[in-house]
C-alpha cells in the first residue's frame, strides 16, 4: 500500500501590509483626478485624501499606487511623487 505524504508550512507571522503616503500639490492632484476613469476603485483613494493647504496626501497600498501611476503617467507631478 502506498501512502501519500504531504507537507504544510505554517507561519505564525502576520502578513505585512504597507501603506504608502503620496504627497501631491493641487495641480498634480487634479491631473490625477481627471485621469481616473469613472467607476474605478481608485476614485475612493481620492475621496479619502487629506488636504493640507495646497497639498493632498493619498494613502494606499503598493498595488493601488501602481494603478494610480498607470492612470496618471502623463502627469509629471504624480509620477515624481510615486517614484
Buried (B, 14 or more C-beta within 10 A) or exposed (E): EEEEEEEEEEEEEEEEEEEEEBEBBEEBBBBBBEBBEEEBEBEEBBEEBEEEEEBBBBEBEEEBBEBBBEBBEEBEBBBEBBE
